[in-house]
Amino acid sequence: MEQTVQTDLRIVAKGGALVIVRLFGNKISIPAFAAVANEFQFYGSFWGNYNEVSEVIELAKRAQIRHRS
């Protein structure tokens, strides 16, 4: 999880949002300066099980769903 979050922080746009879906582990480390300077937003969600999340990812890859701002 930690490596995934660090990768996410490198690719999320300024003013972008990082959404953690499901809960893995009990903490994540987020560099405070980068988060504030880049105006990142962080959200957490307990929504869905593995199969549901996999289905949503596949739909997004096929551009059959879009996120909303």
N, C-alpha and C positions, 0 to 999 in steps of 0.2 A: 504494500500500500504506500509506504513512504516514497519509494522510487517513482511510483505512478504520480503521486501528488507533485513531486519536484519536476517531473516532465511536464505535467499540466501547467504549472506555473511558468515554465519557459515558453509555452506556446499560446497561452491565453492572451488575448488582445488587451491593451490598456482600456480600463473601464469594463472589462469582461467579467464573466461570472464562472466560478468553479462549483459544480454541483457534485456532492458525494452521495451516490445512491447506494443504499444499504450500509451496513456497519461492519468494518473489518478492523479488528484491533481496538484499542481503547484511546488512542491519541494520534494526532498528526502534527508535524512541525511545519509551520509556515513562517517564512522570513518576514518579520513585521515591516521593515523598511520597504521591501519590494511590494508588499501588499498595499501599503498606504500610498507609496509613490505612484503606483500603477492603477490605483483606485479599483482594485479587485473587489468583487463581491463573492461571498461564500455562502453556500446553502447546503443543507443536509436533508436527506430524505430516507425514510424507512420503507418507501413504496416498493412493492413488487418482490417476487422471488427470482431466483436465477433464470428460470425459463422465460418469465415475463420481461425481465430486463434484456435478455438476449434477443427476444422478439422485437423490442423497441429499437435496439441497436441496428438490427437488420433492416427494419422499416426506414430508419434514418439514412442508412447507407444507400438505399434505393430511392431516396428523396420522396418517400411516400408520406412522411410526416415532417413538420417543421417545428422548431422551438418558437415560443412567443416571448417577446421582450417584456 
